């Protein structure tokens, strides 16, 4: 059940926080204006620039003048005023907005320390975090990037979503990282996504009598069984009966990230260490499976090396006991995305979805990591069951020939684009920068090609988690994104403005209008993020500012190509009014908020630029889009009339 949090109280109305059961009382226009002026006078007489109730800002809409002409009543706070970040919730929630509105200025000394920061100068002359690049950046946190200083530096360098790798560390460490991310988010009033990446079932072989392992020769026979004895040159334990049961003659077995390869030539069962006939094995519950293999690619096999089965679907859940605990923790800690490793079929994602729903969380987004051939074969079903996918090229390149990976990557991206789901390309994007301050030319081409293919985001793993140059890697990745975007070679989606679907028609029209030379951004009002997602799938040429009903929504859409969400004080005041009385907000008021935020966040660099505003009325309601407007960045008064005149609403 959705947690009900306090909403805004507006000057000029007798309103109370939503959920307390008291209806709002509307006053005549003149009376509302008088009350607003009295409230403003009272606040300034006490030396307070803005009033705050329950941690939320109070601003006047009572006199119904254009927002930019109203006195700035919003309270300004420093990073020292940020409250403790909640780290455990019982279900989907809507976090209160930041006390301040607009974008936060980046201090010069911070920019000097960050080097290559992603910032723009807004019309007020403030340096704010950039919101102009198309493809998004995901960075993995680890020992090299866990400090407050480096985490902030990575964000300022361009990171849109941070990945928490649950293969390493404990819940206490993850809680600390989440708090740090949210504090950076609050400091700069810029939503940041958090992706919790589950470890998944990692199959490994047992230990050997020789600590250095054994040297396996091409053509020799080797056995995997479940006996606990230390291994030797002839056999070793494989404590995973689901693998041994599934392997049949002719199937492949890969070890140590594919460095050693074997072909199954026989299988059977052992009882008291001896092979037994099939019929006898069926009658005994004590008989354990084994497989005999022929080494096709030689190498040294050491203890606890990974085992991959590229051409077998294992009869097992991808959610381990560890994953179950991690999933519950991630949900209650307020992450935005959960990634499932080693997905085999769409049933695996359906199982994850049900588990998250059973925990009481309906809104957390689920991402399938495509790293097995069986997942590639079922990519359509997986996309239907997921909110997004990741092309995890590490294990994918182990379980299929490396020369196939580039084409599989294109196939997955194309399928995700057709389904309108975000897709991340990951693994070894800037691998050389783990040790070197500059990348190879091939790595830069790899990033550019992924963007040209149509991915929504590119990800760094070891480069930002354990590398020696994490910030430089993020900056270099962003530079390639920006250069690819500036080159104009990004393939645009065909815009069809002749459809029977009103929503798609309006979004297609918005994307078509964005081709105009003077259009700087598209602004959408969205309750769930779906409108922003549908618009992002049109691949417009300009960035999208999504004004969201909840901060959680703004965080979740941080993976979408070209979309930047916000849910600050101004937008939340509109939300609060709509929730109290559906038709209480005129579209002209929404347009003023849209233009104001576009200016403050650096989406426009001139008041003469155009902004396309898209919404459904009543504001933040469910249903088809029904409103689109192109307006100067200065706002509606630029068009020559009072933006709150009913004649034009």
C-alpha positions as CSV (number, residue, x, y, z in Angstrom):
1,X,0.0,0.0,0.0
2,X,1.3,3.4,-0.9
3,X,2.7,5.3,2.1
4,X,1.0,8.7,2.5
5,X,3.4,11.5,3.1
6,X,2.6,15.2,3.8
7,X,1.9,17.3,0.8
8,X,2.3,21.1,0.3
9,X,0.1,23.7,2.1
10,X,-0.4,26.8,-0.1
11,X,-0.7,30.3,1.1
12,X,-4.1,31.7,0.1
13,X,-6.1,28.6,0.9
14,X,-7.2,26.8,4.0
15,X,-5.6,23.5,3.1
16,X,-4.1,20.7,5.2
17,X,-1.7,17.8,4.3
18,X,-3.3,15.2,2.1
19,X,-4.6,12.2,4.0
20,X,-6.0,14.1,7.0
21,X,-9.5,14.2,5.7
22,X,-10.2,17.9,5.6
23,X,-11.4,19.4,2.4
24,X,-9.8,22.6,1.0
25,X,-11.8,25.8,1.0
26,X,-11.5,28.1,-2.1
27,X,-11.7,31.8,-1.7
28,X,-12.7,34.6,-4.1
29,X,-9.8,35.7,-6.2
30,X,-9.3,39.1,-4.4
31,X,-9.4,37.4,-1.0
32,X,-6.8,34.8,-2.0
33,X,-4.6,37.6,-3.2
34,X,-5.0,39.5,0.1
35,X,-4.2,36.4,2.1
36,X,-1.1,35.7,0.0
37,X,0.2,39.3,0.5
38,X,-0.4,39.1,4.3
39,X,1.4,35.8,4.5
40,X,4.3,37.2,2.5
41,X,4.5,40.3,4.7
42,X,4.4,38.2,7.8
43,X,7.2,35.9,6.6
44,X,9.5,38.8,5.5
45,X,8.8,40.7,8.8
46,X,10.2,37.9,10.7
47,X,13.3,37.8,8.5
48,X,12.4,34.5,6.9
49,X,12.7,34.3,3.1
50,X,10.3,31.3,2.9
51,X,8.1,29.3,5.2
52,X,8.4,25.6,5.8
53,X,5.7,23.3,7.2
54,X,6.5,19.6,7.9
55,X,9.7,19.9,6.0
56,X,8.0,21.2,2.8
57,X,8.2,24.6,1.2
58,X,5.1,26.9,1.1
59,X,4.7,29.2,-1.9
60,X,1.8,31.4,-2.9
61,X,-0.5,30.6,-5.9
62,X,-3.3,32.6,-4.4
63,X,-3.0,35.8,-6.4
64,X,-2.8,33.8,-9.7
65,X,-0.1,36.0,-11.2
66,X,2.6,34.4,-13.3
67,X,5.0,32.4,-11.2
68,X,8.1,34.3,-12.1
69,X,6.4,37.6,-10.8
70,X,5.6,36.1,-7.4
71,X,8.0,36.8,-4.6
72,X,10.4,33.9,-3.9
73,X,9.0,32.3,-0.8
74,X,10.7,29.0,-1.1
75,X,13.1,28.3,1.7
76,X,16.8,27.9,0.8
77,X,18.7,25.2,2.6
78,X,22.3,24.1,2.7
79,X,23.6,20.6,2.6
80,X,23.9,20.7,6.4
81,X,20.1,20.9,6.6
82,X,19.5,17.6,4.8
83,X,17.6,15.2,7.1
84,X,18.7,11.6,7.6
85,X,17.8,9.5,4.6
86,X,15.2,6.8,5.4
87,X,16.8,3.4,4.8
88,X,13.8,1.1,5.3
89,X,10.3,1.3,4.0
90,X,7.4,-1.2,4.0
91,X,6.1,-0.6,0.5
92,X,6.0,1.9,-2.4
93,X,6.3,5.4,-1.1
94,X,6.5,9.0,-2.3
95,X,9.4,10.9,-0.8
96,X,8.9,14.6,0.1
97,X,10.6,16.9,-2.3
98,X,13.6,19.0,-1.6
99,X,13.0,22.1,0.4
100,X,14.5,24.2,-2.4
101,X,13.4,24.3,-6.1
102,X,15.3,24.4,-9.4
103,X,18.9,23.3,-9.8
104,X,21.7,23.8,-7.2
105,X,24.8,25.7,-8.2
106,X,28.1,23.8,-8.3
107,X,30.7,25.6,-6.3
108,X,33.8,26.7,-8.2
109,X,36.1,24.9,-5.8
110,X,34.2,21.7,-6.4
111,X,34.5,22.1,-10.2
112,X,38.2,22.7,-9.9
113,X,38.6,19.4,-8.0
114,X,36.3,17.5,-10.3
115,X,38.0,18.3,-13.5
116,X,36.0,17.3,-16.7
117,X,32.6,18.0,-14.9
118,X,29.3,17.7,-16.8
119,X,27.9,21.2,-16.1
120,X,26.2,24.0,-18.0
121,X,25.6,27.7,-17.3
122,X,21.9,28.5,-16.8
123,X,20.3,31.8,-17.7
124,X,20.9,33.1,-14.1
125,X,24.7,32.6,-14.6
126,X,24.8,29.6,-12.3
127,X,26.8,26.5,-13.0
128,X,24.5,23.5,-12.7
129,X,24.7,19.8,-13.4
130,X,24.2,19.2,-17.2
131,X,21.0,17.6,-18.5
132,X,21.8,17.6,-22.2
133,X,23.5,14.4,-23.1
134,X,21.4,11.6,-24.7
135,X,22.7,8.2,-23.7
136,X,22.9,7.8,-19.9
137,X,25.9,6.6,-17.8
138,X,25.8,3.8,-15.2
139,X,28.8,3.4,-12.9
140,X,29.5,0.6,-10.4
141,X,30.6,1.6,-6.9
142,X,33.4,-0.2,-5.2
143,X,36.6,0.4,-3.2
144,X,37.9,3.0,-5.7
145,X,34.7,5.1,-5.6
146,X,33.1,4.6,-2.2
147,X,34.3,7.8,-0.6
148,X,32.1,10.9,-0.4
149,X,34.5,12.9,-2.5
150,X,34.8,10.4,-5.3
151,X,31.1,9.6,-5.3
152,X,30.3,13.3,-5.8
153,X,33.0,13.6,-8.4
154,X,31.6,10.7,-10.4
155,X,28.1,12.3,-10.3
156,X,29.5,15.6,-11.5
157,X,31.4,13.9,-14.2
158,X,28.2,12.5,-15.7
159,X,26.9,9.4,-13.8
160,X,23.1,9.2,-13.9
161,X,22.7,5.8,-12.1
162,X,24.9,4.1,-9.6
163,X,25.1,0.3,-9.6
164,X,25.5,-1.6,-6.3
165,X,27.1,-5.0,-6.9
166,X,25.6,-7.5,-4.4
167,X,28.3,-10.1,-5.3
168,X,30.5,-8.1,-2.9
169,X,30.0,-6.5,0.5
170,X,27.2,-6.7,3.1
171,X,24.0,-4.9,3.8
172,X,25.6,-2.4,6.2
173,X,28.0,-1.3,3.4
174,X,25.1,-1.0,0.9
175,X,23.1,1.1,3.4
176,X,26.0,3.5,3.8
177,X,26.4,3.8,0.0
178,X,22.7,4.5,-0.5
179,X,22.7,7.2,2.1
180,X,25.7,8.8,0.4
181,X,24.1,8.8,-3.0
182,X,20.9,10.3,-1.6
183,X,22.9,13.1,0.1
184,X,24.6,14.0,-3.2
185,X,21.2,13.9,-4.9
186,X,19.8,16.2,-2.3
187,X,22.7,18.6,-2.4
188,X,22.4,19.1,-6.2
189,X,18.6,18.6,-6.4
190,X,19.1,16.2,-9.2
191,X,17.5,12.7,-9.1
192,X,20.0,9.8,-9.1
193,X,19.0,6.2,-9.9
194,X,20.3,3.2,-7.9
195,X,20.6,-0.2,-9.5
196,X,20.9,-3.2,-7.2
197,X,22.6,-6.0,-9.1
198,X,21.9,-9.5,-7.6
199,X,24.7,-12.1,-7.6
200,X,22.5,-14.9,-9.0
201,X,23.5,-18.6,-9.1
202,X,27.2,-18.8,-9.5
203,X,28.3,-22.4,-10.1
204,X,31.9,-23.3,-9.2
205,X,34.0,-26.5,-9.1
206,X,35.4,-27.9,-5.8
207,X,38.9,-27.8,-4.4
208,X,42.0,-29.8,-5.4
209,X,44.6,-31.6,-3.3
210,X,47.3,-29.4,-5.0
211,X,46.6,-25.7,-4.1
212,X,47.9,-24.8,-7.6
213,X,45.2,-26.9,-9.2
214,X,45.9,-29.4,-12.1
215,X,47.0,-29.1,-15.7
216,X,44.5,-30.5,-18.1
217,X,45.7,-31.7,-21.5
218,X,43.7,-31.6,-24.7
219,X,42.0,-34.9,-25.4
220,X,42.2,-36.3,-21.9
221,X,39.2,-37.5,-19.9
222,X,38.0,-35.7,-16.8
223,X,35.1,-36.4,-14.4
224,X,32.8,-34.1,-12.4
225,X,30.9,-35.7,-9.5
226,X,29.5,-34.8,-6.1
227,X,32.0,-36.7,-3.9
228,X,33.5,-34.4,-1.3
229,X,37.1,-35.7,-1.8
230,X,39.7,-33.2,-3.0
231,X,40.2,-33.3,-6.7
232,X,43.2,-34.5,-8.8
233,X,44.1,-34.7,-12.5
234,X,41.2,-37.2,-13.1
235,X,38.2,-35.7,-11.3
236,X,36.9,-32.9,-9.0
237,X,33.7,-32.2,-7.1
238,X,30.9,-30.1,-8.8
239,X,28.5,-29.5,-5.9
240,X,25.6,-28.6,-8.2
241,X,23.3,-31.6,-8.9
242,X,21.1,-29.5,-11.2
243,X,24.1,-29.1,-13.6
244,X,25.1,-32.8,-13.5
245,X,21.5,-33.9,-14.0
246,X,21.0,-31.6,-17.0
247,X,24.3,-32.4,-18.9
248,X,24.0,-35.1,-21.6
249,X,26.6,-36.4,-24.1
250,X,27.4,-33.8,-26.8
251,X,26.8,-30.8,-24.5
252,X,29.5,-28.2,-23.6
253,X,31.0,-27.3,-20.3
254,X,33.1,-24.1,-19.9
255,X,35.4,-23.4,-16.9
256,X,37.3,-20.4,-15.7
257,X,35.5,-17.9,-17.9
258,X,35.8,-20.2,-20.9
259,X,39.6,-20.6,-20.8
260,X,39.0,-24.4,-20.4
261,X,36.4,-26.2,-22.5
262,X,35.1,-29.7,-22.3
263,X,32.6,-31.9,-24.2
264,X,30.3,-34.3,-22.3
265,X,30.9,-37.9,-23.5
266,X,29.1,-39.9,-20.7
267,X,27.0,-39.6,-17.6
268,X,25.8,-41.9,-14.8
269,X,25.4,-42.3,-11.1
270,X,27.6,-43.2,-8.1
271,X,26.7,-45.2,-5.0
272,X,29.2,-45.5,-2.3
273,X,31.9,-44.2,-4.7
274,X,31.1,-46.8,-7.4
275,X,29.2,-46.6,-10.7
276,X,25.9,-48.3,-10.6
277,X,23.5,-49.4,-13.4
278,X,20.7,-47.0,-14.3
279,X,17.9,-49.2,-13.0
280,X,19.7,-49.7,-9.7
281,X,20.4,-46.0,-9.4
282,X,16.7,-45.2,-9.8
283,X,15.8,-47.4,-6.9
284,X,18.4,-45.6,-4.6
285,X,18.0,-42.1,-3.3
286,X,21.6,-42.2,-2.2
287,X,23.0,-42.4,-5.8
288,X,24.6,-39.1,-7.0
289,X,25.1,-38.0,-10.6
290,X,28.4,-37.6,-12.4
291,X,29.6,-36.7,-15.9
292,X,32.6,-37.7,-17.9
293,X,34.1,-35.1,-20.2
294,X,36.7,-34.8,-22.9
295,X,39.0,-31.8,-22.7
296,X,38.8,-29.8,-26.0
297,X,40.7,-26.6,-24.8
298,X,43.5,-27.3,-22.4
299,X,44.6,-25.3,-19.4
300,X,45.2,-25.2,-15.6
301,X,42.1,-25.7,-13.6
302,X,42.2,-24.3,-10.0
303,X,39.9,-24.5,-7.1
304,X,36.5,-22.7,-7.1
305,X,36.6,-21.7,-10.7
306,X,33.3,-20.8,-12.4
307,X,31.4,-23.4,-14.5
308,X,29.2,-22.3,-17.4
309,X,26.7,-24.4,-19.4
310,X,26.0,-22.5,-22.6
311,X,23.7,-25.0,-24.3
312,X,21.7,-26.3,-21.4
313,X,18.7,-24.7,-19.6
314,X,19.0,-25.7,-15.9
315,X,16.0,-26.7,-13.9
316,X,16.6,-24.2,-11.2
317,X,15.6,-20.8,-10.0
318,X,18.0,-17.9,-10.7
319,X,17.1,-16.5,-7.2
320,X,19.4,-18.0,-4.6
321,X,18.8,-17.9,-0.8
322,X,21.3,-15.0,-0.7
323,X,19.4,-13.2,-3.5
324,X,16.2,-13.5,-1.6
325,X,17.7,-11.7,1.4
326,X,19.3,-9.1,-0.9
327,X,16.1,-8.5,-2.9
328,X,14.1,-7.8,0.3
329,X,16.9,-5.5,1.6
330,X,17.1,-3.6,-1.7
331,X,13.3,-3.1,-1.8
332,X,13.2,-1.8,1.7
333,X,16.3,0.4,1.2
334,X,14.6,2.3,-1.6
335,X,16.6,1.3,-4.7
336,X,15.1,2.1,-8.0
337,X,16.0,-0.9,-10.1
338,X,16.8,-4.6,-9.3
339,X,18.9,-6.5,-11.9
340,X,18.7,-10.3,-12.0
341,X,21.8,-12.2,-13.1
342,X,21.9,-15.4,-15.2
343,X,18.3,-15.1,-16.5
344,X,17.5,-18.2,-18.6
345,X,13.9,-17.5,-19.7
346,X,11.0,-15.1,-19.1
347,X,9.8,-17.4,-16.3
348,X,12.8,-16.3,-14.2
349,X,11.7,-12.6,-14.5
350,X,8.1,-13.5,-13.7
351,X,9.4,-15.3,-10.5
352,X,11.4,-12.2,-9.5
353,X,8.3,-9.9,-10.2
354,X,6.1,-12.1,-8.0
355,X,8.7,-12.0,-5.2
356,X,8.9,-8.2,-5.3
357,X,5.1,-7.9,-5.4
358,X,4.8,-10.3,-2.4
359,X,7.1,-7.9,-0.5
360,X,4.6,-5.1,-1.1
361,X,6.5,-3.2,-3.8
362,X,4.8,-2.7,-7.2
363,X,6.8,0.3,-8.5
364,X,10.4,-0.9,-8.3
365,X,11.7,-1.6,-11.8
366,X,13.1,-5.0,-12.8
367,X,16.0,-5.5,-15.2
368,X,17.1,-8.7,-16.9
369,X,20.8,-9.3,-17.5
370,X,21.1,-11.1,-20.8
371,X,24.2,-13.3,-20.4
372,X,23.1,-16.8,-21.5
373,X,22.2,-18.0,-25.1
374,X,18.9,-19.3,-23.8
375,X,18.0,-15.7,-22.7
376,X,18.9,-14.4,-26.2
377,X,16.5,-17.0,-27.7
378,X,13.7,-15.9,-25.3
379,X,14.4,-12.2,-25.6
380,X,10.9,-11.3,-26.6
381,X,9.3,-13.0,-23.6
382,X,12.0,-11.6,-21.3
383,X,11.3,-8.0,-22.5
384,X,7.5,-8.6,-21.9
385,X,8.2,-9.7,-18.3
386,X,10.8,-7.0,-17.5
387,X,11.1,-3.3,-17.3
388,X,14.5,-3.2,-19.1
389,X,17.5,-5.4,-20.1
390,X,21.2,-5.3,-19.9
391,X,23.6,-6.7,-22.5
392,X,26.0,-8.3,-20.1
393,X,28.8,-9.0,-22.5
394,X,31.1,-10.6,-20.0
395,X,29.4,-14.0,-19.4
396,X,27.6,-13.7,-22.7
397,X,31.0,-13.7,-24.4
398,X,31.9,-16.8,-22.5
399,X,28.9,-18.8,-23.3
400,X,28.8,-18.0,-27.0
401,X,31.6,-17.3,-29.6
402,X,33.0,-13.8,-29.1
403,X,32.5,-13.0,-32.7
404,X,28.8,-13.4,-32.3
405,X,28.5,-10.9,-29.4
406,X,28.4,-7.7,-31.5
407,X,25.5,-9.0,-33.5
408,X,23.6,-10.3,-30.5
409,X,24.1,-6.9,-28.9
410,X,22.5,-5.2,-31.9
411,X,19.6,-7.8,-31.8
412,X,18.9,-7.2,-28.1
413,X,19.0,-3.4,-28.5
414,X,16.7,-3.5,-31.5
415,X,14.2,-5.7,-29.6
416,X,14.3,-3.5,-26.6
417,X,13.7,-0.4,-28.7
418,X,10.7,-2.0,-30.3
419,X,9.3,-2.9,-26.9
420,X,10.0,0.7,-25.6
421,X,12.2,-0.7,-22.8
422,X,15.5,0.8,-21.7
423,X,18.6,-1.2,-22.5
424,X,22.1,-1.0,-21.0
425,X,25.3,-2.1,-22.7
426,X,27.9,-3.3,-20.2
427,X,31.2,-4.9,-19.6
428,X,34.7,-4.0,-20.7
429,X,33.7,-0.6,-22.2
430,X,36.8,1.1,-20.9
431,X,38.7,-1.9,-19.5
432,X,42.1,-0.5,-20.2
433,X,41.4,2.5,-17.9
434,X,41.4,0.3,-14.9
435,X,45.2,0.7,-15.1
436,X,45.7,3.6,-17.6
437,X,44.5,7.2,-17.6
438,X,43.5,7.0,-21.3
439,X,41.5,4.4,-23.2
440,X,42.3,2.5,-26.4
441,X,40.8,3.8,-29.6
442,X,38.8,0.5,-30.0
443,X,37.1,1.2,-26.6
444,X,36.0,4.6,-27.7
445,X,34.6,3.0,-30.9
446,X,32.8,0.4,-28.8
447,X,31.0,3.1,-26.8
448,X,30.1,5.1,-29.9
449,X,28.8,2.0,-31.7
450,X,26.6,1.0,-28.7
451,X,25.0,4.5,-28.8
452,X,24.6,4.4,-32.6
453,X,22.9,1.0,-32.1
454,X,20.3,2.8,-30.0
455,X,21.1,1.8,-26.4
456,X,19.7,3.9,-23.5
457,X,22.8,3.7,-21.3
458,X,26.4,2.5,-21.1
459,X,27.9,1.0,-18.0
460,X,31.3,0.9,-16.2
461,X,32.1,-2.0,-14.0
462,X,35.7,-2.5,-12.8
463,X,36.7,0.8,-14.3
464,X,34.8,2.8,-11.6
465,X,34.7,0.1,-8.9
466,X,38.3,-0.9,-8.6
467,X,40.1,1.1,-11.2
468,X,42.9,3.6,-10.7
469,X,41.1,6.3,-12.7
470,X,37.3,6.1,-12.0
471,X,36.5,9.8,-12.6
472,X,38.6,9.9,-15.7
473,X,36.8,6.9,-17.1
474,X,33.4,8.4,-16.5
475,X,34.5,11.7,-18.1
476,X,35.9,9.9,-21.1
477,X,32.7,7.9,-21.5
478,X,30.7,11.1,-21.4
479,X,33.0,12.8,-24.0
480,X,32.4,9.9,-26.4
481,X,28.6,10.2,-25.8
482,X,28.7,13.9,-26.5
483,X,30.8,13.6,-29.6
484,X,28.6,10.8,-31.0
485,X,25.6,13.0,-30.3
486,X,27.1,16.1,-31.8
487,X,28.2,14.2,-34.9
488,X,24.5,13.8,-35.8
489,X,24.9,10.2,-36.7
490,X,22.5,8.9,-34.1
491,X,19.8,7.1,-35.9
492,X,16.4,8.7,-35.3
493,X,13.2,6.8,-35.0
494,X,10.7,7.4,-37.7
495,X,8.0,9.8,-36.4
496,X,4.5,8.8,-37.4
497,X,2.0,11.5,-36.7
498,X,-0.9,9.7,-38.4
499,X,-2.0,7.2,-35.8
500,X,-5.3,6.4,-34.1
501,X,-3.6,6.4,-30.7
502,X,-4.0,10.0,-29.3
503,X,-1.1,9.6,-26.9
504,X,1.3,8.3,-29.5
505,X,0.1,11.0,-31.9
506,X,0.8,13.8,-29.5
507,X,4.2,12.3,-28.6
508,X,5.1,11.9,-32.2
509,X,4.0,15.5,-32.8
510,X,6.2,16.7,-29.9
511,X,9.2,14.8,-31.4
512,X,8.5,16.3,-34.8
513,X,8.3,19.8,-33.4
514,X,11.6,19.2,-31.6
515,X,13.3,19.1,-35.0
516,X,12.8,22.9,-35.2
517,X,16.0,24.8,-34.8
518,X,14.7,26.9,-31.9
519,X,13.3,24.1,-29.8
520,X,15.6,23.4,-26.9
521,X,13.6,20.8,-24.9
522,X,10.4,18.9,-24.4
523,X,8.7,19.1,-21.0
524,X,6.3,16.4,-19.9
525,X,4.2,16.1,-16.8
526,X,4.0,12.5,-15.7
527,X,2.5,10.6,-12.7
528,X,4.2,7.2,-13.3
529,X,7.0,8.0,-15.8
530,X,5.2,6.1,-18.6
531,X,4.7,9.3,-20.7
532,X,8.4,10.1,-20.5
533,X,9.3,6.5,-21.5
534,X,7.0,6.6,-24.5
535,X,8.4,9.9,-25.6
536,X,12.0,8.7,-25.1
537,X,11.2,5.8,-27.4
538,X,10.6,8.4,-30.1
539,X,14.2,9.4,-29.8
540,X,13.7,13.2,-30.2
541,X,16.7,15.4,-31.0
542,X,16.4,17.4,-27.8
543,X,16.5,16.4,-24.1
544,X,13.3,15.7,-22.2
545,X,12.5,17.3,-18.8
546,X,10.0,15.0,-17.0
547,X,8.2,16.8,-14.1
548,X,7.2,13.8,-11.9
549,X,4.5,13.3,-9.3
550,X,7.0,11.6,-7.0
551,X,10.8,11.8,-6.6
552,X,10.9,8.0,-6.9
553,X,9.5,8.2,-10.4
554,X,12.2,10.8,-11.3
555,X,14.9,8.4,-10.1
556,X,13.5,5.4,-12.0
557,X,13.5,7.2,-15.3
558,X,17.1,8.2,-15.0
559,X,18.0,5.3,-17.2
560,X,15.9,6.5,-20.1
561,X,17.8,8.0,-23.0
562,X,17.6,11.8,-23.0
563,X,15.2,12.0,-20.1
564,X,15.9,14.0,-16.9
565,X,13.3,13.8,-14.2
566,X,12.6,16.2,-11.4
567,X,10.1,16.4,-8.5
568,X,11.0,19.5,-6.6
569,X,9.0,22.1,-4.6
570,X,7.3,23.9,-7.5
571,X,6.1,20.7,-9.2
572,X,5.0,19.2,-5.9
573,X,2.8,22.2,-5.2
574,X,1.0,21.4,-8.4
575,X,0.7,17.8,-7.4
576,X,-0.7,18.7,-4.0
577,X,-3.3,21.0,-5.5
578,X,-4.4,18.4,-8.0
579,X,-4.8,15.7,-5.3
580,X,-7.0,18.0,-3.3
581,X,-9.1,19.2,-6.2
582,X,-8.7,17.6,-9.6
583,X,-9.2,20.7,-11.8
584,X,-7.6,23.3,-9.5
585,X,-4.5,23.8,-11.7
586,X,-4.7,25.6,-15.0
587,X,-2.5,24.4,-17.8
588,X,-1.0,27.9,-18.0
589,X,0.3,27.5,-14.5
590,X,1.8,24.2,-15.4
591,X,3.5,25.8,-18.5
592,X,5.0,28.5,-16.3
593,X,6.5,25.8,-14.0
594,X,7.8,23.9,-17.0
595,X,9.5,27.0,-18.4
596,X,10.9,28.0,-15.1
597,X,12.5,24.6,-14.5
598,X,13.8,24.4,-18.0
599,X,15.6,27.8,-17.4
600,X,16.9,26.9,-14.0
601,X,18.2,23.5,-15.0
602,X,20.0,24.8,-18.0
603,X,17.9,23.2,-20.8
604,X,17.7,26.5,-22.6
605,X,20.5,29.1,-23.2
606,X,18.2,31.9,-24.5
607,X,14.7,33.2,-23.7
608,X,14.0,33.2,-27.4
609,X,14.3,29.4,-27.6
610,X,11.2,27.3,-27.7
611,X,10.0,24.6,-25.2
612,X,7.4,22.0,-26.2
613,X,5.1,21.2,-23.2
614,X,3.1,17.9,-23.2
615,X,0.6,16.8,-20.6
616,X,-2.8,15.3,-20.0
617,X,-5.5,17.4,-18.3
618,X,-6.4,17.3,-15.5
619,X,-2.7,17.5,-14.6
620,X,-1.0,14.2,-13.5
621,X,-4.2,12.2,-14.3
622,X,-4.3,8.8,-15.9
623,X,-5.5,8.3,-19.5
624,X,-4.6,9.6,-22.9
625,X,-2.5,12.7,-23.5
626,X,-4.6,15.5,-24.7
627,X,-2.5,18.7,-24.5
628,X,0.6,20.0,-26.3
629,X,1.9,23.5,-26.6
630,X,5.0,25.2,-27.9
631,X,6.1,28.3,-25.9
632,X,9.0,30.6,-25.6
633,X,11.4,29.7,-22.7
634,X,10.6,33.0,-21.0
635,X,7.0,31.7,-20.4
636,X,3.5,32.5,-21.5
637,X,3.8,36.3,-20.9
638,X,6.3,36.3,-23.8
639,X,3.3,35.5,-26.0
640,X,1.6,38.7,-25.0
641,X,-1.1,37.9,-22.4
642,X,-1.5,37.2,-18.7
643,X,-0.7,33.5,-18.4
644,X,-3.5,33.1,-15.8
645,X,-6.2,34.7,-17.8
646,X,-9.1,32.2,-18.0
647,X,-9.7,33.2,-21.6
648,X,-6.6,31.4,-22.6
649,X,-6.8,28.4,-20.4
